Amino acid sequence: MKVAKVYIEYGSLKVNRPFDYLVPENINITKGVRVFINFNHAKIVGYVVDVYETHKSEEELNDEFGYELKYIEKVLDDKPLINDEIEEIVHYLQEETMSSLIKCYQTVLPPSLKPSSSKIKASKLIKKYYKVLSTDYKLNEGQREIVDYILQKGEVCKDDLEFSASRIKTLVNKGVLEEVEREEYRTLIKDFGKSKWKKLTNGQIDALNQIRNSDNNVVLLEGVTGSGKTEIYLHLIKEVIEQGKNALVLVPEIALTPLIIKRISERFDENIAIFHSGLNASEKYDEYRKIINKEVRIVIGTRSAIFVPLENIGIIILDEEHSESYKQDNSPSYHAKDIAVFRSNVHNAKVVLGSATPSLESKVRALTGQYTQVILPNRINNQNLPTTQIVDMNLELKKGNYSIFSESLLEKIEDRLNKNEQVILLLNKRGYASYVSCRKCHYVFKCPSCDVSLTYHKKDETLKCHYCGYSQNYPSICPSCCSNSIRYIGLGTQKIEEEIKKKFKEARTIRMDYDSTSKKYSLEKILEDFDNHKYDILIGTQMIAKGLDFPLVTLVGVINADIGLYLNDFRAGERTYQLLTQVIGRSGRENKKGEALIQTYTPENYVIREASKQDYNDFFRSEVIYRKERNYPPFSIFATLMFKGRNYDETYLLADNMKKYIEQRDKDIFIFGPVSPYIAKENNLYKVKLTLKYKDSKKTLKLIKELIESINNNTKVSLSVIIDPYQD
């Protein structure tokens, strides 16, 4: 008799173990397939992690386990879903993030293949083809035209035939044509044509040689904006392809995929797969099949692409490596960089981390020899970096200018429009206003499930929660005092766009944020249109700050650069510096002189000053002193223990008890909390967190695992763990 060990689809740590199921004699089952099982009187999907033979009878097994073993009801897959390496990654992920194994499988697999009973299924793309089966029949002139056309082509897709369907059907019924159905991949990459390889500068050649000769698997390629890092990526890909190996290229934002796809497809004839959250389940399924069937040599994607089952990898590239988008903060909380390093050790591949503003952690690792540091200090052809002006908005107020825009920024925008050049305006917030409140009683409209202020969106006159998606119509009456004194407070990209259109009526403006790019292919359309100068001014959030290259952009304006600078987060300064430096770098990319203007209410802040100078080393020196004095990462490790429950008092009490337990067990761990996070309530669950600061990772993680096991029996409060959190 065969017995299968099955992990069930529930992601809870309380059932994070395999359950034994009997295998019917008529079922052939192997490790790595999904199965339908009966668990706790519910039919769900499970994942088979082992199958073993036993000579014991069913009755003996029931006696041994102390309960009646159930049979597997159905096998869902013909063959295992993932290869051996991805299996190793899943177990590595579980060990490092202390998440449940099934959640790790769900993270690694695309939606259409997840071990889940959800209704998401990949619909196969079926196309009909016609080929000539016989020419023995007497044909009229029209039929002969069809047959001659198909004979010339050999085989023709139905979608490409311009003849009437009835005439085609007649020929099929006569046996002249044969109709063939085929499952095909969806086409996601259009034909960009081919471009010539560019001659590398001496600086690029030197950098390329340093990467080739590096003894470390991991290389930090630090190059100022416009220094030609992408061209180095392309040459590295070319080399591994010529060696018969494959390349994996990651970018932090979907906004950057069209550009890198274009650059790579223009240079290479090899098949390319794309993998990011903008694809639907069917498209992801197609791309996954191409990869697992070894039909592609290059994979391009965002964070989740780090898990694709690409074999024989020669290089893994993480562009804009500093981006927090590479970190997943919900369970399992992983960083794509860590998975890249893990996979590089398996394949003996190089990992290249590229950035103009490396993360502090990566820079420290490079300086201490854990990574090889390669620097590109100059732009291509030694072109100057943009000149940057800081505008003190406090002085604008004293002059009586209460506008969103400083007088200087408005003058510079007008100058660029007159010169037929382009402008980028950055505000790192989407929507029309920050929040809506009552002027009379100061009531603030909040999400009922998440307890955060709702954001006003003018286009559809709604208030929306940017966490759970809740929305409501714009209110006319205050629910607290019944007055009609409702107003919106703050600033958003929609408001910026509206004001620009008032100031510059002839200017062609386009907005790029989460809301304007929610429709499929809308992002690509905006970027293509702006690149083709169908628009003069691009207004957007942080997605316009990284990696984009528009030759006619000669002015970048940052509206309210202080947003995000004073958050309760030790990385706030680093993130603001990176954002400002990156967006400034979008200006003056070709032969035109670039300029940037930073509007701020705190011009004396060192982050603003260093960003305006675009001197990363000066910023790094200041920031590393700040981190070291306070013993913040990379000089320590942070972990967040997040407790969630329907009753706040019970949740808080458990968190407080866990704090006391940790303090008794290990005096070297410093604990913040328990406190409510910024989002104190989400989806009707109260959240209380403990933040641990420690240096001994091995000892602390062992203690955290003990806490997880002890709390598993608590049915009212759940615990999730995030190592090195990037968000509150």
N, C-alpha and C positions, 0 to 999 in steps of 0.2 A: 504494500500500500504506500502511496505517495502523500506526503504532507508538505504544504506550502506555507512559508512564513510571509505574512502580508502586512504592509503598513497601510492603514486606512486613510481616507482622504481628509479627515479632520486634522487641522493644523495645531490643535491644542497640545501643549506639552504634557497634559495629563494622560494622553494616550500615545505618547511618543515611544512606542515599542512595537515590535512585530507581533501579530496574532496568528495562531496556527489554524489552518483550514485543511480539510481533507480534499484530495484531488480525485474526482470521478474517473473511473477506468477509461471512459471514452474520450477523455480530454487530454491532449498533449500540451504540456505546460513547461515553460522555461523561465529562468530568472530574467527579470527586466520587463515583463509584460504587465499590462493592466488587466484586472479581472473584476467582474461583478460579484459581490458577496453580500451576505445578510449580516448586518452588524447592529445589535441592539434593536432588532425588529425593523430595521430600515435597510433597503437595498441601496448600497453605495459602491463606489469604485475604490479598489485597493491596488497597491503596487507590490508585485512579488519580488522579494529580495533574496529568497532562497527556496530551493525545492530539495527535499531529502526522502530517501526510501526508508521504510521501517517494516519489520516482520511482524509487528504487533497487529492485532485485530482492532477493529473499530471500538469494540467494547473495552479492550485493554487500554487503548489510548484515552477513552473517556474516563476510565478509572484513574489513569495516571494524571490527567489534567484536572480532574475533579469537577468537570462539567462536560456537557455533550458537544463535541466538535461538529461544526457545520461544514457542509460541502461548498466548494467554489461553484458558482452557478453558471458562469460564462467567461470565456477568455476573449478579450477585446482586441488583441493585437496578434498579427501573424508572426512578428519578430520583435525582439527587444527594441525599445525606443531610442536608447542612447548607447554610445560605445563605452569601452572600459575606462577611458580617460575621463569622460564626463561623470561616470560613476565615482571615480576618485575625487573629482571636484565637489560632488554632492556631499561626500563624507567630510572633506576638508571644510566645506562651508558650514556644515553642522557643528563641527568641532570648534571652529573659530567664532561663530556667531551664537552658539548655544540655542539655536532654533530647533524646531522639530524637523525630523528627516523629511517628512512629506512636504513641509513648506519649502524645503530646499529643492526637492524635485519640482515643485510648482514654480519656483523661481527660475530654474534652469531650462525647463521645457517651455516651448511656445504655447499660447493659449489653447490651440486646437489639439494639443497632445498632452495637456496636463492630466495627471491622475485625479480627475474630478468628474463629478456627475453633472456639471453645468451643461447648459444647452448649447454652448458654443461648439460648433462643429465646422470643419473645413469643407466647404462645398467644392467638389472637383470641377475643374474647367474642362468641359468636354467639347471638342470641335468635330464637325463632320467634314470629311474629305471625299472627293470623287476621283476615281481613276477609270480608264477605259478597260472594260472586261472583254469586249468582243466587237469586231467591225464587220461581222458577217451579215448583219441585218441591212435591209434596204432603208436608207435614210433620206429624208427630204433636205432641202437646202439649209433650213434653219437648224435641223438636228446635226447635219454634217458640220456646220460652223462650230457648234458646241464640242463635238467629238474631236475635231481638228485642234481646237484650242487646248483641250485637256491633254491630247496626245503630245502637243508641243511642250506643255509644262510638265508632263509626267504624272502629276497629281496636284489637285487644286482644292484649296479650302473653300467650303461653301460660302464663307463670308466674303471671299474675293471674287465670286462669280456674279456677273452682272446680267445673266440670262434669267428668264422667268422660272419660278419654282415649278410650275406645272410642266414645262418642257423638260426640265431636269428629271422630274418624277416619272414621266413617260419613258425616258431612256433607261431609268433604273428598273422599271417594271418589265421592259423588254429584255433586260439582261445586257444592254450595251454598256451601261455604267454600273460601277459598284460603289456603294456608299459605305465608308469606313468611319467609325467613331474612334477618336483618340483623346486620351487624357493629356492635357498640355499644361505647361507652366504659364502663369500670367507674365506679361512683359512689363517690367518696372523701369527699365533703363532705355531711354531713347537713344538714337544714333546721333552722337555729337560730331562724328567725323574724326579724323586723326590730326594731331598737332605734332610739330617737330620737337625733339628734345632740345632744351635750352642749354646754352653753354654755361657751366657753373663758374662762379667767381672764385678767386683764390681762397677767400674765406670759407666758401661752401665746400671746396675740394678738401681743405684742411679739416673741416668738421667731419666730412664723410670718412676721411682716413682715420680720424680719431675713433669714430664709432666702430669702424671695421676692426680696428686693432685693440679695442677695449677688452680687458680681461674680465670685466664684470658683465653679467647678463643684462644689467639695467643701465641705461644711459640717459642722463638728463640733458636734453638739447635746449639750452637757454639762449634765445635769440630775440632781439628787440623786434617790435612789430614791423613787418615789411622786410625782414632780413633774409627771407627765402627758405624758411624751414620746410614748406610744402615741397619744394623742388628736391630737397634732400630726401624727404620721405619717398618720393617717386623713384629716385635712383636706388634707394635701399630695397624697394619692392622689386625693381627690375633685376637686381642682383640675386635675390632669393628665388625669383621665378626662373631665372637662368640656371640656378642650381637644382631645379626640380622641386623646390619647396613652395609653400603657400604663405600668404600674407593676411593678417587681420588688422584692420584699421578702425580705430574708434574716435569719434568726435563727441563732445559733450551735449550738443543740442541738435535736434532734428533740423533746425535752421541751417546748420552747416553741412548737412549731408548732400544737398544738391550740388554745391560747389566742389566738394571732394570727389563725388561720383563723376562729375564732368571732367575734372582734371585727370582722374585715373583712367576713365574709359577712353579719353582722347589719346592716351599713351599706350594702352595695352589691348591686345587682341583676346586675351584670356577671358573666360567667363567670370562675371562678377555677381555676387549675391549681396542683397541689401537686407538689413535687419534692424528695425527700430519700432517704437510704439505707434508710429503713424500708419503702419500697415494694418490691414484688417486680418482677421484670423486665417482666411483662405490664403492671402498673400504670404503671411508668415509661414504657413504650412508649406507652400510651394518653395519658398526660399530655404526652409529647413531641409526639405527633401533633396533639393539640389546639393546642399552641403553634405548631407549624410550619404548621398549617392556618389560623392566625389566628382561632381560635375563642375565645380568652380575652383578657381585658384586664389581668388581675392574676395574677402568679405569686408563690407563697410557697414558700420552701424553705430548705435549709441550704446549706453551702458550694458544693456542686456545681451548685446552681441558678443560679449566676452565669453559667454557660455556655449556658443555654437559649436557643433561637433566637427570642426575643421581639423583635418589630420595633417601631419608632416609640416607643422608651422615653422617658418624660418624667421619671421619677424612679427612683433606685435607693436603697433604704434598707437599711443594715446596722445592725440593733439589737444592743446589747451589743458594739459594735465592738471592744472591747478583748480579746475572747475569743480564745484561741489556737486554738480550733476552726476559725477562718477560714483558718488556715495549714495547707497540706498539706506534710508534711515528707518524704514519699517522692517520688521522681521522677515527673513534673515538680513541683518544689517551688514552688508558687505561693501567693500570698495573695489571697483573694477581694477584698480592698480594692483591690489593684492592678488586677485585672481590671475591677472596678467603675469605677475612674477611667478606664481605657482605653476602656470602652464609653460612658462619659458624654461623652467627647470625640467619639466617632463620632455620637452621637445629640443632642449639645448638651443633655444632661440634667443634672439636679442629682443629686449623691450626698450623702445625709445619713447621717452616722455618729453613732449615738446611744449614750450611755453615762453612767453616774454616775461611772465610774472609767476615763476614757479611757486608752488605751495611751500610754506615755511618748512614743513616736514621733509619734502623732497630736497630742498636746498641744503638743509642740515645733513641729510644722508649723503649728498654729493660732496659736501665739504669734509665729511668724516670718512670718505672712501667707500661707503656702502654702495654708492652709485658712481659711475664715471661722469664727470662734468665736462660738457662740450659747449663752448660759448660762441655765439655769433653777435659781436658787439655793434655791427653797423648794418644799415639798410642796404639793399641792392644798389650798386653804383654809388655808394657812399652818400646817398640822398639824405638830406637833413630830416630829423624828426619834426613833427609839427611844433610850431611855437604855441605856447599855452598862456592864457591870461586868466587870472583869478578875479572874479567880480564879487565884491562884498555887497550883498543884497541889503545889509543894514544901511549902507550909504544911499542906496537907491530909495529906500523908504524915507530917509531924511530929506532927499530931494523932491519928495512928493510922488515918486513913481511907485504905485501900488500894483503894478502889472505883474504877471507871471514872468515877463521877460525884462531883462535889463536893457537900457538904451543902447549899450554897446553891442549886445547880441542882435538886436533888431537892425542896427546899422550894418552889421556884418552879413546878416542874412540877405538884406536888400542888395548889398554889394555883390554877393555871389549870384543872386538871381540876374542881376544886370550883366554879369560876365558869362551867363549860361552855364554855371557850375552847380554842383549839388551840395545839399546840406543834410546832416544827420542830427536829430535832436533826441536825446536820451532822457527818459524818466523811468526809474525802476519801479513802476507801479502801473498796473492796468486799470481799466475802468474810468469813470468820469470823476468820482470824488471818493475820498477815503471812507466817510461814513455819513449817515443821515441822523439828525437829531431834532428835538423840539426846542425852539428858542425860549419858550416860556418856562418849562420845567426841566430842560436839559436831558430829557429821556433820549437814550440812544437805541436805535433799532438794531437788534442782535438776532443771530441765528438761534432758533429754539433748541437745536440739537447740539450745537458746538459752543454756544456762549461767546461768540466773537461778533464784532460789528459787521453789518452787511454793507457791501459796496454798491454805490449807485451807478447804474449803467443807463446812460441817457437814451441810447438808440432804441431800446425797447421799454424804457421807463420802468425798470425793475430794480429791486435790491437783491443782490446775490451773495451767497456764502462761497468764498473761494476755497473752502476746505471740503464740505460735503455736497455742494451743488444746490443747496436749498435756495429757492427764489420766491419773491413775492412782488406784487405790484407796488409802485411808488405810492406811499401813504398820503392821504390828504388830512387825516385827523390823528392827533396823538392819542395812543391808547391809554396813556397815563393821566393826562389832564384834559383831554378832549379838545384842546385848542387846535387851530389850523396853522400854527406857526412852525411849519416844517421847513428845514433848510438842509442843504448838503454842505459838508465841510471837507476841506482837503483838496487834493489835486490828483488827476489821473491822466492817462494818455489821450482819452477822448476829449478831455477839457483842453489839453495842449493843442490838439488838432483843430478844435473849434476856434480857439483864439488865433492860431496861425492863419486860418482861412479868413478871419476878420481883418487881420493886419495886412495880409498879402493876397488880395482877391484873385490875382492872375496866376498865382503860384499853383502848381500841381502837387498836391500832398497825398501821401499814403501812410497808413498806420500799420505797424507790425507788432502785434502782441498776441497773447493767448486767444483773445476773443476774435480778432480779425483773421486768425489763421486756423480756426477750428474746423473749417470745411476742408475736405480732401483736396490736395494739390494747391490750396490757396497760398500756402507759404512759398512754394516754388514760383507761382505766378507773380507774387509781389517782388521777389528777388530778381526775377528775370525782367520784369517791367522797369524796375528801378535801374538795373544795370543797362538797359536799353534807353535810358533817359526819358521814359514816358512820364516820370515824376521828378520834381525838383527837390522835394523835401521828404525825407523818411523819418517818421516819428515812431519811437518804439521803446520797449523795455529791454532788459538785459540780453535778450536774444539777438539784438543788433550789435552787441558790443564785441563779439568774438569772431575772429577768423574771416569776416566778410571783406571782399576786395572790390571796391568800386573806383575806377580811375578818375571820375569827375568829382568825387567828394573832396572838397578843399576846406570845409568848415564842419566842426563837430561842436554842438552846444549841449552842455549838461545842465538840466533843470533841477535845481535843488539837490546838489551833490551830497547834502547831509543825510538824505534818506538812507537808512541802514547803518549809519556811522555810530549811532549811540544806542544800538540795541543791547540787551543784556546778554552779550555773547562775546567771549574773548577773541573770536575770529572776526568781529565786526570791522575792525580797522583794516585787516588784511583783505577782506572781501571788497571793501570800498576802494582800497588802493588798486586792486586787480581790475575791478570794473571800470574805474576811471582811466587807468592806463590803457586798457584794452580798447575802450571806445575812442580815446584820443588817437590811438594808432590807426583808426579807420580813415583818418584824414591825410591827404597828400601822399597817396600810395604810388602814383606814377611820377610824371615829370613836373607836376604842378605843386606849388608851395602849399603846405598844409597848415591849418590853424585850428586851435581849439579854445573854447571858452567855458570855464567852470563857474557856475553861479552857486554861491554858498553863503550861509549865515555865520560860518565859523572859519574864516579864512586863515586863522592862526593855527588851526589843527595840523599836526605834523603829517597826517595822512594826505590831506588836501595839498599841502606844500610839496611833499615828495612826489605825488602823482603828477603835479603840474611840471615838475622837473624831469619826470620819466626816468629817474635814476633808481633802478631796483635795488642796487647795493646799499644806497643810503637808507632806503626804507627798511631793508632787511636788517641792517645794523640796529636801527631804532626798535624795530619790532622784536627782534630776538632778545634784546635787553629786557624789554617789557615782559616777555614770556618767561624768561629765566628768573627774574626777580619774583614772579608770582608762582613759579613752578607749574606753568601751564605746558601742554604739549607743544613741542616734541620732548620736553624735559620730564614729562610724566604721562600717564595714560588716564583718560576719562572713561567712565562707563555709566550709563543711565539705567537705573532699574525703574521701569514704569509700571505702576500698579493701577488696575482699572476695575471699577465696580459700580453697581447701580446705587449703592448707598455711600455717601461721601465719608461719614464718620467711620464706618467699617473699613473703608479703603485706607483712610489716613492712619487709623490705629494699627493696621497690619504693617504699613510702611514704617511707622515709628518703631514697632517691635523688631522689625528686621534691621533697622539702624542700630538698635541697642545690641542685637545679637552680633552684628559685624564688629562693633566697637569692642565687644568682649573678646572676640576671636582674634582680631588683628589690629594692634595699635598703630600700625604704619599706614593704614588706610584712612584718608581724610574724607569725611562725608558731609555733603551739603544737603540740607533738607531734613525732613520731608516738606516739600512745597508743591503747590499746584503749578503746572507748566503754563506757558503763555496761552495755549488752548486748553483750558481747565476742564472742559466738558466736550465730548465728541461722540456723536451718535448715541446720545443719552447715557453715556458712561462717564463717570467722574474719573479724573486722572490725578494721581499723586506720584511725585517722582523723588527718588534719591539719586544724587550724583556722587560717584566714587572717584577719588583721585588717588592714584597709586603708582608704584614703580615696578613691583614684582608681579609681572603678568601671570606667571604660572601659578603662584600661590593664590592670587586673588581670584582667578578664574575658577580654580578648584572650589573656593569658598562660595562663589556665585552659583556654581552647579549644585552645591548642597542646598542653597536657598531655594532653587528651582524645584528640587525634589521634595523639599519640605512643604512648599506651598501648593504642590500638585493636588493635594487632598482638599484644598480649600475651594469649594464650589462657588463662592460668592465673589471672590476677587481673583483676577488673573495677573500674571507677571510676565513682562517681556523685557528683554535685555538688549541694549544697544551699546556696542563697544565703539569708542571714539565717535560720539554723536556729532552731527553737523547741524542739526536743528533742535529747537526746544521741544 
